Amino acid sequence: MALALFTVFTSLAVVLVGGIVLDVGFLVPLLVAATVASIFGLAMGFRWSEIQEGILRTVSQGLVAVMILLLVGILIGVWILGETVPLMLAWGLELLSPTTFLVGAFTLCALFSLATGTSFGTIGSAGLALLGVGQAMDYPLGLTVGAIVGGAYLGDKASPVSDTTNTAAAITGVDLFRHISSLLYVTVPAAVVTLVIYGFMGAAHRGGPAPEQVGVVQDVLEQNFTLSPLSLLPPAILIALAVRRVPAIPTLAISILVGALVALPVRGAGGTEILQVATAGYTSETGNELVDNLLSRGGIESMLETIGLLICALTLGGVLERTGTLRVIIGAVTRRVRRTGTLIISVLVSCYVMLAGTGNTFVSIIVPGRAFLPSFAAHGIQARVLSRTLEDGGTVASPLIPWSLAAFFIAGILEVPATTYAPYVFFGLLCPLFSILFGFTGFAIFRDRQPSPDTTVETLVER
């Protein structure tokens, strides 16, 4: 136990010091941390072949995420070329005011993500357009991205077509819609308080530009883009496919194809230009610095650093998972829990530890979910309380960990690091607080009639 704790916290300390204190990025610190963890693994008696096998298994599990990142990079470039993002930006400037912007950004991203079940797709499309609206209205980047990310992860947490929602329900053996109804007890108050905070911050915003400045951006968009309603076809197809529960990779691929077809009549783009944008991204040349900075992005090349960071994080996670250090810590925690409130805190902390150790949202849901299922049964607490707590600590916390896949993706797409936006993701910060509050007050803690101290994961799955 002592060596496991020392291994985990030493590895995380290397990442924190290198990535945040020294500000040298996370690539090298993650590799150094993986090396340190491997040395401790060898000291525990593991052979290098076993550690390497753990690394390869974990990295291979991340290949789907790599494919999604590549496709999102292409999608962003193609959607800008096909004027989907410029059209969203123009409509955002027209419909939102500096006072209502934060509330609107959070709400729009939540609705888009609820419909599609993907926070990544939401951030890369609607989020990118809203980033431009926030910049035009002179909002701090961290605050703008905080509202975008919070809304996107509300949908990712609660959508019936979200991978994380389905994973949390499946790993605890809870019916999907019983899981969603349970998590609404935490999600709704957290969302309401978040909207109130953003409402006050919007009303107090005094840094907004003169209306003429917003008008300048609108004029630039109208002069350089056709802003045809046809450009809304790609996101409409994306939402329709997501609602029909088509897997993420074919959904993104089809939406990219539709976006490319739309770019033909809307921009007069040819096949060569579309392929160039898919590879290197779109380059905006309107002459307006704000618009050009916002729209010059996308393409496979923009995702390469993010993919490198993902592989490094998965390497560290593979070492920690193969050597069992994370499971040892969680196992020790579960044996010491006595009260419901403490049990909820233990689940949340375990999710954070798994996120910090692996950077992987699904691992942070699956491992604590399996570990704590018997403890909840022993306390007579229904599994749907555990399933929602896993999302409070796993799903919504993932963009707050600077070296998680979610944070890497957001930094790559919106070019704002987690250390800048995390303090403003009020929804992600409030969900665990409400979860803990309910744990100690007993509100929305659904119980079985009789506790089952001898229940195991296997017997629960058999049920």
N, C-alpha and C positions, 0 to 999 in steps of 0.2 A: 504493500500500500504506500509506504513512504517513498520508495523508488519510483512508483507510478506517478505520484504527485510531483515529485521533483522533476521527472522527465517532461510531464505536460507543462508545468509552469516555467521551466527553463526554456523549452521550445517556444512558448508563447512570448516570453520575455525577449527572446532574440528577435522575433517578428515585430513586437511593439517598439523596441528600441531602434531597430534598423529602419522600419517603415514609417514611424511617426516621430520619434525623438530626433533621430539623425536625418530623417526625411530623404532617404536614398532610394525610395521606392520599395516595393515588396518582393520583387523577383529574387534578388540575392538573399535577403533575410529569410525568405521561405525555404530556399535551398539549404542555407546554413542551419536553420532549425531542423530540417529533415535529416541533415547529417548528424546533428547532435542527438536527435531522437534515435537514429540508427545505432549510434555508438552505445547509447543506454540499452537499446534492444539486444545488442551483442553481449553486453555485460549481464543481461538477464538470462542469457543462455540460448537465445535464438540464433540460428545460423543465418548467414547472409542470404542464402537462397530462399529462406522463409520470408525474410524482410522484403526481398526483391519481388517475391510472388505477391505479397500484400500490396506493394506499390503498383505492380502491373494490373492487379485486379481492380484496384480503386481507380486508377487512371482510365482503364477500359470502360468502367461504369460512367465516366464523364464524357465519353465520345458523343453521346446524344446531345449533351449540352454544347459541345464543340460545334456540332452540325447546326444547332439552333443559332449559336452566335454567328456563324458564317452566313446563314440565311438572313438573320436580322440585319447584318451589315449590308447585304445586297438589297434587302427590302427598303432600307432607309434611303440608299442612293437612288434606287428606281422610283420610289415614291416622291422624292424631291424632283427628279427629272420629269415625272408624270404630273407634277404640280399638286399632288395630294397634300403634302406638308405646307407649301405656300398657301393653298386654299384654306387649310385649317388655321394657319397663322392669321390670314386676312379676316376670317370670320371671328376668331378670338378677339382681335382688336376692335371689331365692330360691336360685338355682343357684351364684352366685359369692360368694366371701368376699373380704375385703380382701387376703388373702395371694395368692389366685389370680386377682384381678381383671385385672391387666395381661396376664398370659399368656392368660387367657380372652378378653379384648377383642381382642387381636391375632389369636388363632386363629379366633374366631367371624367377625370381619370378613374374614379371609383366605378362609375357607370360603364365606361368602356371596358374596364378590367372584369367587371361582373359578367358582361356579355361574352367576352372572349376567353376568360379564365387565364389570361396570361399577363403578368406584370411586365415582362420584357417587351412584348408587343405593344403594350400601352405606352410605356416609357419611350420606346423608339419611334412612335408615331404621334399620338396626341400629346405626349409629354414633350417631345421636341418642339412642336408648334407652340405649346404653352410656355416653354422656356423663352421663346422669342417674344411672346406677349409680355411676360414678366420683365424682360430686359427693356422693352420699349417703354414700360411704365416705371422703370427705374427701381425695381425691387431688387434687393440683394440676391445674388445667385443661390446662396445656401437656403434662404427662405423659400424661394420659388421652387427649387428642386425638392425641398422638404415636403411641400404641399403636393407636388406631383407624385413623389414616391409613396407618401402616405395613402393617397387615393388609389394608386395602382395596387398596393399591397392589401388594401381593404378588399378589393375585388378578388385578388389572388387567394385571400384567406376564405372568402365566403361563397365564391362562385361554385355551383355544382359541376362545372366543366373544368375546374382547376385541378392540376395534378396534385398539389399539396393538400387540397381539401379531400380528395379521394384517398390519398395516402394515409392521412390522419385517421379517417374513418375506417379504412381497411385494416390497418395495423392494430386497431383496438377492437375490431369486430363489431363496429357500430353501424347501423343503417345510415346511409349518406345524409338523408334529410333529417333524421334525428340528430345527427352530428351538427348540421347547419343550424337547426333550431336551438341547439344548446349554445353554440358559439355566438348566436345573436345576443344572448344575455350580456356578453362582454363587448361585442362589436358595436352594438347600437349606442350604449352610453359613451364609449370611447370616441365614436364618430361624432356624436352630438357635442361633447366637450371640445373636440378638435375644431369643429365648425365654429363654435363660440369663440375660441381663441383666435382663429384666423379672421373671424368677423371683426373682433376688436382691433387686431393688428392692421387689417385693411382700413378700418375707419380712422386709425391713428396715422396711416401712411401719409407723410408730408413730403416725400422725396420725388413724387411723381412729376413727370415733365409737363410742359405746357401742351395743350391739346394739339398745337401745331406740330409738335415732334412726332406724336402718334400719327398725325395726318401725313407727315413726310414718309413714314414707313408704309402706310397704306398706299400712297401715291406710287412709291417705288414698286410695290407688289403689282399694282394695276398696270404699270407701264411695262413691266418685264415679264408678266405671266398672264395667260388668258383667263385663269381662275374659273375654268369651266366646271359645272356640276358633275361632268363626266369623271372628274378626278376623284370623286367620292366612291367610285365603283370598287377600287381595290380594298379599302377598309370595310365596305359593305360585304364584299365576298369573304373577307377574313372573319367578320362577326358571324356570318351565316354558317360558315364551315365549323367554327368553334362551337356554336350552339348545337350543331348536329354531331358534335363530339368527334370530329375528324381529328386524328393525331396532329401534333404540333408541326412536325416536319412537312408533311404534305400540305397542311393548311398554309404555312408560310410560302412554300414553293408555288402553290397555285396563286396566292395573292401577288407574289413577285411577277409571275407570268401575266396576270391581268394588268398589273401596273405597267409592265413593259408594253403591252398592247395599247393601253391608254396613252402612253407617251408618244406613240406613232402619230395619231391625229392631233393631239393637244400641243405637242412641242415640235412635231415634224422630225422626231428623232429617227435615226437609222439604226440598223442592227449593230454597226461598229460602235456607235456612241453608247448604246445601251450596254454592250459588253464592257466598254471602258469604264462606265459609271459603276457597273456591278463589281469591277475589280478594284478601281482606285477611288471610287466615290464621286460625288457631284461637286463641281467647282462653280460657285456663284460669282458672277461678274456684273452685278447691278451698279456698282459704284457707291453703294451705301454700306458702310462698315458693319453696322449691326446686322443687316440682312445677309451680307456676304459671309460673315463669321458664322451665322446660324445655319445657313444652307450649304456651306462647303463642308460636307461630311458624308459618311456612309461608305459602302464598299467593303470587300473582303479585307483589304489591307488595313482598314481602321480597326478590325477585330483581332489582328494578330497578337498585339501586346496583351490584350485581355485573355486570349487563349493561352498564351505563355504563362500568365499569372495563374490561370485556372489549373494548368498542369502542375505547376510548382505547389499550389495549395493542395491538390489531390495527392501529390507525392508525400507531403508531410502527413496528411490524413491517413494515407495508406500505411505508413510506418506506425503511427499511433494506434490505428485500428488493429493491425496484425499483431503487435506486441501486447494488445489487450489493456493498455494503460487507461484508456478512457472508460472501458467497461468496469475495470477494477474500482475506479473512483465512484462511478454511478452505483455499483453494487454496494459499496460501503455506505453511501448516502441512504439508499433504500432501507437498509437494516436499522438505521437509527431514527427513522421518522415515527412520530407518535401522534401528532395532531394534524387535523385536516389542513389548516393554514400552512403548517410546516411542510406538509406533503406537496401542496401546490408550489410553494417556493422551491422545493427540491426538484420538481419536474422542470420548472423554468430555468433554474441554475444549470441543470443537466443539459438542457437544450442549448444554453449559451456556451457551455463547455464544449459540446460537440460541434457547434458552429465555429467556435474559435479554433478548435483543433483540426477540423476538416474543411471548413469553408463551404460545406455542402448542406443545403436546406433539408434534403430528404434524409440524410444520415441523422440530422438533429431531431427529426421526427421519429424515425424508425427505431433507433437504438433506445432512447428513453421510453418510447411507447412500449416496447417489449419488456424493458426492465421494470417499469412501474405498474404494469397491468395487474400483477398479483397483489401489490400493495394496496391499490384502490379497491380490489375485491375484498381484501382482508379488512378494510375499514368500512365496508358496506357502501362504497361510493360507486355509482354507475360509471361505466366506461366512457360515456359521452362527456363526462366532466374531464376525464383525462384527454380525450381526443381534442377538445377545444383548447385545453391548456397547452397541448403540444403545438398548436397553431399560434397561440399567444407567445410562446417562447421560441418556436422554430421558424414559422413562416414570416411573421411581421418583424422579427429581429434580424433576419438575414441581411437586409440592406444596411444595417447599423454596424456590422462587423467590417472594418475596412478591408480585410483580406478575404472576404467571402466572394463567391461567384457573383452574387447580386451586386455587391459594391463595385467589383471590377467592371461589370457590365454598365452600370450607371455612370461610372467615371469615364468609361470609354465612349459612351453615346452622348452624354450631356456635358462631359468635360468638367465635372465638378466632383471632387473627392468626398468620400464618406465623412471625413473629419469636418468638412464644411457644412454638409446638409443634415447630418444625423441629429444635431440638437433641435432641428425644426420638424422632424418627422414625429409630430406629437401623437399621431395615431399609434405608431409603433411603440412609443414610450408609455402610453396610457393603458394599452391592452393588458400588459402584465400587472400593472398596478390595480386595475379593476379585478383581475383574476385573483390576486392576493387578498384584496379586500373581501371578496365574496368567500374566499376560503376561510377567513377568520370570523366572518359574520354568519356564515351558513347559508347566505342567500344564493339561490340557483345551484346549490350543491345537492344534486339528485341522488337519493340513496335507495339501496335495495332494502327489503324488509329484514333480512338477516345477513350480517357479515359472513364472509367465507374465508376464514384464515388459511384453509388448506388449498385454496384455488391456485392453479398454476396457469401459465400462458397456454399450455397444451390443452387443458380442460376448457378454457375459455374459447379457444379456437374451435374445439370440437362442438361447442354449443352453437 
